[in-house]
Amino acid sequence: MSVPKEADLNGRTAIVTGAGGGIGRATALLLAERGAQVVVNDIGRTQDGHSTAEQVVEEIHALGGLATSSTDSVADFDAAGEIVATALRHYGGLDILVNNAGIAWNGQLWTLDPDEFERVTASHIKGTYNCARHAVLPMREQGFGRIINMVSRAGLQGLPGTLAYAVGKGGVFGFTNAASLDLAPHGITVNAVNPSSTATPMVLSAIETLEQRDEEGRQRAANLRSAMQTPEQVAVVVAFLATPRAGAITGQVFLADGNRIGVFQPLTVTQEIERQDAWTVDELGDALVELEYTRGLDPYA
């Protein structure tokens, strides 16, 4: 592997969770290409029983990079500690954490089983917290760290039929906002990346599910397929945020949409009404129905 000088990660150690395929795999490969030593974490197995994490490690080794595998679950606090311990044990430190692991699930509120809700949200919210909680200990000691979380439009803006997944990703959005403020004084940045439709096993499976639903579902699936980007295009954004050059960027959510990269604005008040006297319910209602809303039902339909 040749390591470009403009974003050299030589000597840096990275953990990428959910790295057995898709965006996680592409990110692990790219970080290794940039010179990082990578802990490839994934609980997944292939149909013939092989560890997907180990397969990615073998890919990195074949390209001349350094990597080791981890099959611990991010959803368990102690197991997440072992993921970080693997980095410390093999490479003596930890500089970069990419919280990519998570479970996708389609389901509406009235059909969603509580155990499934817990499992999906835990994979995102608890998984992100668990890994970051352990990772910040060595990062604070050295005064340097990069934490990059994966979020989704489902959590930022909402998507129908994705309640558990949306709640999980929305929680990661909130985590990114708060943790970035806590960790900035310690030289640790916390950012998030929101990929648009990406050709990953998770997304392709979700698209296949949509295609088996009604006409609206099939149309959504067609739109997702037509706008599909590669995992490698998302990995470029993650890799930059892992570099020393990104030290002044924290608390941000980036859109990765093919070759179009954007930054989301924080939640802001775009319209407001005010009066000198206290509002009554009826007077407030008369004023609020005149505002423009980005979504909602017509109250008079």
Secondary structure, DSSP 8 states (H G I E B T S, - for coil): ----GGG--TT-EEEEETTTSHHHHHHHHHHHHTT-EEEEE---B-TTS-BHHHHHHHHHHHTT-EEEEE---TTSHHHHHHHHHHHHHHHS---EEEE-------B-GGG--HHHHHHHHIIIIIHHHHHHHHHHHHHHHHT-EEEEEE--HHHHT--TTBHHHHHHHHHHHHHHHHHHHHHGGGTEEEEEEEE-SB--HHHHHHHHHHHTS-HHHHHHHHHHHHT-B-HHHHHHHHHHHTSGGGTT--S-EEEEETTEEEE------------SS---HHHHHHHHTTS--SS---TT-
